[in-house]
Amino acid sequence: MQIQRMRLKICLVGDRGVGKTSLIRRFAGRQFLDDERGTLGAHMHPVEVEIPLDGDRLAKVRVDLFDFMGEHALRDNFRDAIFYGAHGVLAVCDVTRMDTLTDLDEWVAAVVKVTGQIPVEFLANKADLKDQQVVTAEDLESAAKTHDAPFLFTSAKTGENVEQAFANLAKMISARAHTA
């Protein structure tokens, strides 16, 4: 088995309250908290994981996850400092709030303005709230297609597709590095 070592900077972007911090906590193996406080500024969460790549390749990855406050005004003020050097983006919306999906176009554009084209994956979080869901698979697919990005429905609460989302993005970043 071939082992590849990687260090990645991944930014999670999206409006306030979509569950970016909860996704990071779930991915890092920590428990879900119903009363998660909003992020002030930006926080870096280092996580070490092993991700299977194509064939017999395995990546040992140090992922620096940047959790960015979901306020538009602050995004514009600190964009360059936070997004600089990012290898990939998880663009997160809340399935119960359509405006959070619509706003992802601005969030992704803000990252691309600093980083150029990097891998992006769209996540519709809180998929466990099916009775309150307003964002459909078609809505998510349409938004993601605009950026030629894959998409997943996730739930930080149940863990649904959380590891898959991070693994998918790491594979996209790895594939891009091998073709560059």
C-alpha positions as CSV (number, residue, x, y, z in Angstrom):
1,M,0.0,0.0,0.0
2,Q,1.3,3.4,-1.0
3,I,0.9,6.1,1.7
4,Q,0.7,9.7,0.7
5,R,1.2,12.5,3.4
6,M,-0.7,15.7,2.9
7,R,-1.4,18.9,4.8
8,L,-4.5,20.7,3.7
9,K,-6.2,24.0,4.5
10,I,-9.9,23.7,4.0
11,C,-12.3,26.5,4.6
12,L,-15.9,26.0,5.6
13,V,-18.1,28.9,4.4
14,G,-21.7,29.7,4.7
15,D,-24.2,31.9,6.6
16,R,-24.5,32.0,10.3
17,G,-26.2,29.0,11.9
18,V,-25.8,26.5,9.0
19,G,-23.8,24.1,11.1
20,K,-20.2,24.6,10.0
21,T,-18.8,24.3,13.5
22,S,-21.0,21.2,14.2
23,L,-19.7,19.5,11.0
24,I,-16.1,20.1,12.1
25,R,-16.9,18.8,15.6
26,R,-18.5,15.6,14.1
27,F,-15.7,15.1,11.7
28,A,-13.1,15.5,14.5
29,G,-14.8,12.7,16.5
30,R,-16.3,15.0,19.0
31,Q,-20.0,15.0,20.1
32,F,-22.7,17.0,18.6
33,L,-23.9,19.9,20.7
34,D,-27.5,21.2,20.2
35,D,-26.6,24.6,21.8
36,E,-23.4,25.3,19.7
37,R,-22.6,29.0,20.0
38,G,-21.9,31.0,16.8
39,T,-18.3,31.4,15.8
40,L,-16.7,34.7,16.5
41,G,-14.1,35.6,13.9
42,A,-12.3,32.5,12.5
43,H,-11.1,29.4,14.2
44,M,-8.6,26.8,13.0
45,H,-9.3,23.2,14.0
46,P,-6.4,20.8,13.2
47,V,-7.5,17.2,12.5
48,E,-5.4,14.2,11.5
49,V,-7.2,11.5,9.4
50,E,-6.5,8.7,7.0
51,I,-8.4,8.8,3.8
52,P,-8.4,6.1,1.2
53,L,-7.6,7.4,-2.3
54,D,-7.7,5.6,-5.6
55,G,-6.5,2.0,-5.9
56,D,-4.1,1.0,-3.1
57,R,-3.2,4.6,-2.1
58,L,-3.9,5.9,1.4
59,A,-3.5,9.5,2.4
60,K,-2.5,10.5,6.0
61,V,-3.8,14.0,6.1
62,R,-3.3,16.8,8.5
63,V,-6.3,19.0,7.8
64,D,-6.5,22.5,9.1
65,L,-10.2,23.3,9.0
66,F,-11.0,27.0,9.1
67,D,-14.4,27.8,10.5
68,F,-15.3,31.3,9.4
69,M,-17.9,33.4,11.1
70,G,-21.1,33.6,8.9
71,E,-21.4,37.4,8.8
72,H,-21.1,38.9,5.3
73,A,-19.5,42.2,6.5
74,L,-16.8,40.4,8.3
75,R,-16.2,38.0,5.4
76,D,-15.4,41.0,3.2
77,N,-13.1,42.6,5.8
78,F,-11.0,39.4,6.6
79,R,-11.4,37.5,3.3
80,D,-7.9,37.7,2.1
81,A,-6.3,36.6,5.5
82,I,-8.7,33.7,6.0
83,F,-8.9,32.3,2.5
84,Y,-5.3,32.7,1.5
85,G,-3.6,29.4,0.9
86,A,-6.8,27.3,1.0
87,H,-6.7,24.0,-0.9
88,G,-10.5,23.4,-0.9
89,V,-13.9,24.7,0.3
90,L,-16.9,23.2,1.9
91,A,-19.8,25.5,1.1
92,V,-22.5,24.8,3.7
93,C,-26.2,25.7,3.7
94,D,-29.0,24.8,6.0
95,V,-31.8,22.6,4.4
96,T,-34.4,24.6,6.4
97,R,-33.4,28.0,5.0
98,M,-33.3,28.6,1.2
99,D,-31.5,31.9,1.6
100,T,-28.5,30.1,3.0
101,L,-28.2,28.1,-0.3
102,T,-28.6,31.2,-2.4
103,D,-25.9,33.0,-0.4
104,L,-23.4,30.3,-1.1
105,D,-22.7,31.8,-4.6
106,E,-21.3,34.9,-2.9
107,W,-19.3,32.9,-0.4
108,V,-17.7,30.8,-3.1
109,A,-17.0,33.8,-5.2
110,A,-15.2,35.5,-2.2
111,V,-12.9,32.5,-1.8
112,V,-12.2,32.2,-5.5
113,K,-11.3,35.9,-5.6
114,V,-8.4,35.2,-3.2
115,T,-7.4,31.6,-4.1
116,G,-8.3,31.2,-7.8
117,Q,-10.2,28.0,-8.8
118,I,-9.9,25.4,-6.1
119,P,-12.0,22.3,-5.3
120,V,-15.4,23.1,-3.9
121,E,-18.1,20.8,-2.5
122,F,-21.6,21.9,-1.6
123,L,-23.2,20.6,1.6
124,A,-26.8,20.9,2.6
125,N,-26.6,20.4,6.4
126,K,-29.3,19.5,8.9
127,A,-30.6,16.7,6.6
128,D,-32.1,15.1,9.8
129,L,-34.8,17.9,9.8
130,K,-36.7,16.3,6.9
131,D,-40.1,17.7,8.0
132,Q,-38.7,21.3,7.9
133,Q,-36.6,20.9,4.7
134,V,-37.1,23.5,1.9
135,V,-33.8,22.9,0.0
136,T,-34.4,20.1,-2.5
137,A,-31.9,17.9,-4.2
138,E,-32.6,19.8,-7.5
139,D,-31.9,23.1,-5.7
140,L,-28.6,21.9,-4.3
141,E,-27.6,20.3,-7.6
142,S,-28.3,23.5,-9.5
143,A,-26.3,25.7,-7.1
144,A,-23.4,23.2,-7.2
145,K,-23.5,22.9,-11.0
146,T,-22.8,26.6,-11.3
147,H,-19.4,26.0,-9.7
148,D,-18.9,22.5,-11.3
149,A,-19.0,21.1,-7.8
150,P,-20.3,17.9,-6.2
151,F,-22.9,18.1,-3.5
152,L,-24.1,16.1,-0.5
153,F,-26.8,16.2,2.1
154,T,-25.2,16.0,5.6
155,S,-26.3,16.0,9.2
156,A,-23.8,17.0,11.9
157,K,-26.3,15.7,14.4
158,T,-26.5,12.1,13.1
159,G,-23.2,12.0,11.3
160,E,-24.9,11.3,7.9
161,N,-22.3,11.8,5.1
162,V,-20.0,14.0,7.2
163,E,-16.9,11.8,6.8
164,Q,-17.8,11.2,3.2
165,A,-17.9,15.0,2.6
166,F,-14.5,15.6,3.9
167,A,-13.1,12.5,2.2
168,N,-14.6,13.6,-1.1
169,L,-13.0,17.0,-0.9
170,A,-9.6,15.5,0.1
171,K,-9.7,13.2,-2.9
172,M,-10.6,16.2,-5.2
173,I,-7.6,18.1,-3.8
174,S,-5.3,15.1,-4.2
175,A,-6.4,14.5,-7.8
176,R,-5.9,18.2,-8.6
177,A,-2.4,18.1,-7.1
178,H,-1.5,15.0,-9.2
179,T,-2.6,16.7,-12.5
180,A,-1.0,20.1,-11.7
